[in-house]
Amino acid sequence: MLFTALDTSIPEQYGVFNLFGDGLASASVFLIDTNGEIVWKSVGLNYTHQVEASEIIEQVEKLK
């Protein structure tokens, strides 16, 4: 399936579209297991939100 820059269906499905009334997807990171379940997420508090790579690696290590 091909998505365009204007396709909001995925951010809407994950509940991260237009959280701040700006018409944008919030900066977010999701870890999804092999069963398709979200096992960890970080949803941005504002447009500058970033997750450190070390935090993501730590969460992935916990899944082992």
Buried (B, 14 or more C-beta within 10 A) or exposed (E): EEEEEEEBEEBEEBEBBEBEEEEBBBBBBEBEEEEEEEBBBBBBEEEEEEBEEEEBEEBEEEEE
